[in-house]
Amino acid sequence: MAQHEGWNREDAEGALADFLLTSSVLSEKAWSGGTMSSGRVAALLGADNFSHAVCDYAAQHAPVDRVYVWPICPIGKRHRHQDYFRGTRVEWLTGECPVCRASAARYREWVRAAPTFRERHPDAVQYLADPADAESRAGVVEFACTKCGEAMSWSPRSTSPPCCSWCQGGGGALPGDLVIRSGGGKPVRFEAELAVELTKFGFSASGGHGIVTKRGTYIVPVIKPDIVLPEQKVAIEVDNTVSNTWVQNRHDDPDGTADDQHRDQLLGDVGWAVLRIRRPEQPSEGDWPWRVETRSQSPRTVASLIVTALEKY
């Protein structure tokens, strides 16, 4: 039984029953539930808001012959106060909202009178994913990426041809290729110093590149590790920073750890190994393919541990 500051579900239903007897307007503004607020009624009944709570209750318990003003129309839409649906419980359950009906009629009339896509945007017809949409009078059509052909959204008023985010992010590179890192912020000081230390060991280390993944496998086309070693095809992720009042390390969170492992798998699918620098106590789901455990924040010390791990790789 739902509880809320001493009230329960039966109390909320009882208050709504009294409300149906005393008011013909089922709106929150007309509510007079005494000490029980409209928000409390919604919470006790598990509804998103009071309007849904009172309409759901009235649809089952209101007298069949009494006319009410319903804040939500029969198809579940909210309208302006002056356009509220008026009718009995049966009419509300089986009827059609006149406001929605009028709106649908206006839209149908607009579609009949609207020009075709070809008439509105003749220069953009060549980019349509479906050539038949050239004669469409609807407002929504799909376009084809000029590089890969994938269907996408695009503004026909744009001055540049349609190009999907995957092609833009990867710049036409193949999965597994390195591209110049853009977005995601610059490498932090520790990562930059760690890259410098790795170069002293003879590695070509870079913090300014990302790796192109397979299309559609991740939320972005390019994964940007903290450091990459192009010759070894190794990506290094520094996860061992300690959370404090000012900085929260997402790698300490189970959801963040799960995302880390997903990224590692995607990079492995395109030929890259991922070495993660983590503290011993950081969470891990299952077996982590490759990790170095240390609490050290010294770039030189961490670089030495990485070199040792690479020698065993």
C-alpha positions as CSV (number, residue, x, y, z in Angstrom):
1,M,0.0,0.0,0.0
2,A,1.4,3.4,-1.0
3,Q,2.2,5.7,2.0
4,H,2.8,9.4,1.9
5,E,3.1,11.4,5.2
6,G,0.3,9.3,6.9
7,W,-1.9,9.1,3.8
8,N,-2.5,6.0,1.7
9,R,-4.0,5.0,-1.6
10,E,-7.5,4.6,-0.2
11,D,-7.4,8.1,1.2
12,A,-6.5,9.5,-2.2
13,E,-9.3,7.5,-3.9
14,G,-11.7,8.7,-1.3
15,A,-10.7,12.3,-1.8
16,L,-11.2,11.9,-5.6
17,A,-14.6,10.3,-5.0
18,D,-15.7,13.4,-3.0
19,F,-14.2,15.6,-5.7
20,L,-16.3,14.0,-8.4
21,L,-19.5,14.6,-6.4
22,T,-18.8,18.3,-5.6
23,S,-17.1,19.5,-8.8
24,S,-17.8,19.3,-12.5
25,V,-14.4,20.5,-13.5
26,L,-11.7,17.9,-13.1
27,S,-8.7,20.3,-13.2
28,E,-6.0,20.9,-10.6
29,K,-7.2,24.5,-10.3
30,A,-10.6,23.3,-9.1
31,W,-9.2,20.8,-6.6
32,S,-10.3,21.3,-3.0
33,G,-9.0,18.2,-1.2
34,G,-8.5,19.8,2.2
35,T,-5.1,19.0,3.6
36,M,-4.3,16.5,0.9
37,S,-2.7,18.4,-2.0
38,S,-3.2,17.5,-5.6
39,G,0.5,16.5,-5.9
40,R,0.1,14.1,-3.0
41,V,-3.0,12.5,-4.7
42,A,-0.9,11.9,-7.8
43,A,2.0,10.4,-5.8
44,L,-0.3,8.1,-3.9
45,L,-1.9,6.8,-7.0
46,G,1.3,6.5,-8.9
47,A,0.3,9.0,-11.6
48,D,2.6,11.4,-13.4
49,N,0.5,14.4,-12.3
50,F,-2.9,15.2,-10.9
51,S,-4.6,15.5,-14.2
52,H,-3.8,12.0,-15.2
53,A,-4.7,10.7,-11.7
54,V,-8.2,12.4,-11.7
55,C,-9.0,11.5,-15.3
56,D,-8.0,7.8,-14.8
57,Y,-10.1,7.6,-11.7
58,A,-13.1,9.4,-13.2
59,A,-13.0,7.2,-16.3
60,Q,-13.8,4.3,-14.0
61,H,-15.9,5.7,-11.2
62,A,-17.6,8.9,-12.3
63,P,-21.5,8.8,-12.7
64,V,-22.3,7.9,-16.3
65,D,-24.9,10.7,-16.7
66,R,-22.9,13.7,-15.4
67,V,-21.0,16.1,-17.6
68,Y,-17.5,16.9,-16.6
69,V,-14.8,19.2,-17.9
70,W,-11.7,17.0,-18.5
71,P,-8.2,18.5,-18.5
72,I,-6.9,15.7,-20.7
73,C,-8.7,15.0,-24.0
74,P,-9.8,11.4,-25.0
75,I,-6.6,10.8,-26.9
76,G,-4.4,11.9,-24.0
77,K,-3.5,15.4,-25.1
78,R,-3.5,18.6,-23.1
79,H,-5.1,21.7,-24.5
80,R,-5.7,25.3,-23.4
81,H,-8.2,25.7,-20.6
82,Q,-10.9,27.0,-22.9
83,D,-10.5,23.9,-25.1
84,Y,-10.9,21.3,-22.4
85,F,-13.1,18.4,-23.4
86,R,-16.7,18.5,-22.0
87,G,-18.8,15.4,-21.7
88,T,-19.8,12.4,-19.7
89,R,-17.5,9.5,-18.7
90,V,-18.8,7.4,-21.6
91,E,-18.3,10.2,-24.0
92,W,-14.8,10.8,-22.8
93,L,-14.0,7.1,-23.1
94,T,-15.5,6.6,-26.5
95,G,-15.6,10.1,-28.0
96,E,-13.3,12.1,-30.2
97,C,-11.7,15.4,-29.1
98,P,-13.1,18.2,-31.3
99,V,-9.9,20.2,-30.9
100,C,-7.8,17.3,-32.1
101,R,-10.3,16.6,-34.9
102,A,-10.2,20.2,-36.1
103,S,-6.4,20.2,-35.9
104,A,-6.2,17.0,-38.0
105,A,-8.5,18.5,-40.5
106,R,-6.4,21.6,-40.8
107,Y,-3.3,19.5,-41.3
108,R,-5.0,17.5,-44.1
109,E,-6.0,20.6,-45.8
110,W,-2.5,22.0,-45.5
111,V,-1.0,18.8,-47.0
112,R,-3.5,19.0,-50.0
113,A,-2.6,22.6,-50.6
114,A,1.2,22.4,-49.9
115,P,3.7,22.3,-52.7
116,T,5.7,19.2,-53.4
117,F,9.2,18.8,-52.1
118,R,10.5,19.3,-55.7
119,E,8.6,22.6,-55.9
120,R,9.9,23.9,-52.6
121,H,13.5,22.7,-52.8
122,P,14.4,21.8,-56.4
123,D,18.2,21.8,-55.8
124,A,17.9,19.4,-52.9
125,V,16.0,16.6,-54.8
126,Q,19.3,15.0,-55.7
127,Y,20.1,14.3,-52.1
128,L,16.8,12.5,-51.2
129,A,17.3,9.0,-49.8
130,D,14.1,7.9,-51.6
131,P,13.6,9.7,-55.0
132,A,9.8,9.2,-54.6
133,D,9.8,11.8,-51.8
134,A,10.4,14.5,-54.5
135,E,6.6,14.5,-55.0
136,S,5.9,14.3,-51.2
137,R,3.8,17.1,-49.7
138,A,4.7,16.1,-46.1
139,G,7.2,18.0,-44.1
140,V,9.5,15.2,-43.2
141,V,11.8,13.4,-45.7
142,E,15.1,11.6,-45.4
143,F,18.3,12.4,-47.2
144,A,21.3,10.2,-48.2
145,C,24.8,11.0,-46.9
146,T,26.9,12.0,-50.0
147,K,29.8,9.9,-48.7
148,C,28.3,6.6,-47.5
149,G,24.7,6.8,-48.7
150,E,23.2,6.3,-45.2
151,A,19.8,7.9,-44.6
152,M,20.0,10.9,-42.4
153,S,18.3,14.2,-41.4
154,W,19.4,17.3,-43.2
155,S,18.2,20.8,-43.9
156,P,17.5,21.4,-47.6
157,R,18.4,25.1,-46.9
158,S,22.0,24.1,-45.9
159,T,24.8,25.4,-48.1
160,S,26.8,22.2,-47.8
161,P,25.8,18.7,-49.0
162,P,24.4,16.2,-46.5
163,C,27.2,14.3,-44.6
164,C,26.4,12.1,-41.7
165,S,28.1,12.5,-38.3
166,W,30.0,9.2,-38.8
167,C,31.6,10.4,-42.1
168,Q,32.3,13.9,-40.6
169,G,33.9,12.4,-37.5
170,G,36.0,9.8,-39.3
171,G,36.9,12.1,-42.2
172,G,36.6,9.2,-44.6
173,A,39.1,7.1,-42.7
174,L,38.7,3.3,-42.3
175,P,37.9,1.6,-39.0
176,G,41.1,1.3,-36.9
177,D,42.8,4.4,-38.6
178,L,44.2,7.3,-36.6
179,V,42.7,10.7,-37.1
180,I,43.5,14.0,-35.5
181,R,41.7,14.4,-32.2
182,S,38.9,17.0,-32.3
183,G,36.7,17.8,-29.3
184,G,36.8,15.9,-26.1
185,G,39.2,18.5,-24.6
186,K,43.0,18.6,-24.6
187,P,45.0,16.0,-22.7
188,V,45.3,16.9,-19.0
189,R,48.8,17.7,-17.6
190,F,49.5,14.3,-16.3
191,E,48.7,12.6,-19.6
192,A,50.8,15.1,-21.5
193,E,53.7,14.5,-19.2
194,L,53.2,10.8,-19.4
195,A,53.4,10.9,-23.2
196,V,56.7,12.9,-22.9
197,E,58.1,10.2,-20.6
198,L,57.1,7.4,-23.0
199,T,58.9,9.2,-25.8
200,K,62.1,9.1,-23.7
201,F,61.8,5.3,-23.8
202,G,61.8,5.4,-27.6
203,F,58.0,5.2,-28.2
204,S,56.1,7.5,-30.5
205,A,53.4,8.5,-28.1
206,S,50.6,11.0,-28.9
207,G,47.7,12.4,-27.0
208,G,46.2,14.2,-29.9
209,H,44.7,11.4,-32.0
210,G,41.6,9.3,-32.0
211,I,40.8,5.9,-33.4
212,V,37.9,5.3,-35.9
213,T,35.5,2.6,-34.9
214,K,33.2,0.5,-37.0
215,R,30.0,2.3,-38.1
216,G,27.1,2.2,-35.7
217,T,29.0,0.4,-32.9
218,Y,29.4,3.4,-30.5
219,I,27.7,6.7,-29.8
220,V,30.5,8.6,-31.6
221,P,32.6,7.5,-34.7
222,V,36.0,8.2,-33.1
223,I,37.2,7.0,-29.7
224,K,39.8,9.2,-28.2
225,P,42.2,7.4,-25.8
226,D,44.4,9.4,-23.5
227,I,47.5,8.3,-25.3
228,V,48.1,6.2,-28.4
229,L,51.3,4.3,-29.5
230,P,50.7,4.1,-33.3
231,E,53.6,1.8,-34.0
232,Q,52.5,-0.8,-31.4
233,K,48.8,-0.1,-32.0
234,V,48.3,0.3,-28.3
235,A,45.9,2.8,-26.7
236,I,46.6,3.8,-23.1
237,E,43.8,5.0,-20.8
238,V,44.7,6.6,-17.4
239,D,42.0,5.8,-15.0
240,N,43.7,5.9,-11.6
241,T,43.1,9.4,-10.5
242,V,41.5,9.7,-7.1
243,S,38.0,11.3,-6.8
244,N,37.7,14.3,-4.4
245,T,35.4,17.1,-3.6
246,W,36.2,18.9,-6.9
247,V,36.7,16.0,-9.4
248,Q,34.7,12.8,-9.7
249,N,36.5,9.9,-11.4
250,R,33.8,8.2,-13.5
251,H,36.1,5.1,-13.7
252,D,35.3,4.4,-10.0
253,D,31.6,4.0,-11.0
254,P,30.3,0.6,-12.2
255,D,28.5,2.2,-15.1
256,G,31.7,4.0,-16.1
257,T,33.7,0.8,-15.8
258,A,31.2,-1.0,-18.0
259,D,31.5,1.7,-20.7
260,D,35.3,1.4,-20.4
261,Q,35.2,-2.3,-21.2
262,H,32.8,-1.7,-24.1
263,R,35.2,0.9,-25.6
264,D,38.1,-1.6,-25.1
265,Q,36.1,-4.3,-27.0
266,L,35.3,-1.9,-29.9
267,L,39.0,-0.9,-30.2
268,G,40.0,-4.5,-30.1
269,D,37.6,-5.2,-32.9
270,V,39.6,-2.7,-35.1
271,G,43.0,-4.1,-34.2
272,W,44.0,-2.0,-31.2
273,A,45.0,-3.2,-27.7
274,V,44.0,-1.1,-24.7
275,L,46.2,-0.8,-21.6
276,R,44.5,0.8,-18.7
277,I,46.2,2.3,-15.7
278,R,44.0,1.6,-12.7
279,R,44.1,1.5,-8.9
280,P,43.9,-2.0,-7.4
281,E,40.6,-1.2,-5.7
282,Q,38.8,0.1,-8.7
283,P,35.8,-2.0,-9.8
284,S,36.0,-4.4,-12.7
285,E,33.3,-6.4,-14.3
286,G,34.7,-9.8,-15.3
287,D,38.3,-10.2,-16.4
288,W,40.0,-7.1,-17.7
289,P,42.1,-7.9,-20.7
290,W,45.1,-5.7,-19.9
291,R,45.7,-3.4,-17.0
292,V,48.5,-1.9,-14.9
293,E,47.6,-1.4,-11.2
294,T,49.2,1.5,-9.4
295,R,48.2,4.5,-7.3
296,S,51.3,6.5,-8.4
297,Q,50.7,9.9,-9.9
298,S,54.3,10.2,-11.1
299,P,54.5,10.3,-14.9
300,R,58.0,8.7,-14.8
301,T,56.9,5.8,-12.5
302,V,53.8,5.1,-14.5
303,A,55.8,5.3,-17.8
304,S,58.2,2.6,-16.4
305,L,55.3,0.4,-15.5
306,I,53.8,0.8,-19.0
307,V,57.2,-0.1,-20.6
308,T,57.4,-3.2,-18.5
309,A,53.8,-4.2,-19.5
310,L,54.7,-3.5,-23.2
311,E,57.7,-5.8,-23.0
312,K,55.4,-8.6,-21.9
313,Y,52.8,-7.8,-24.5
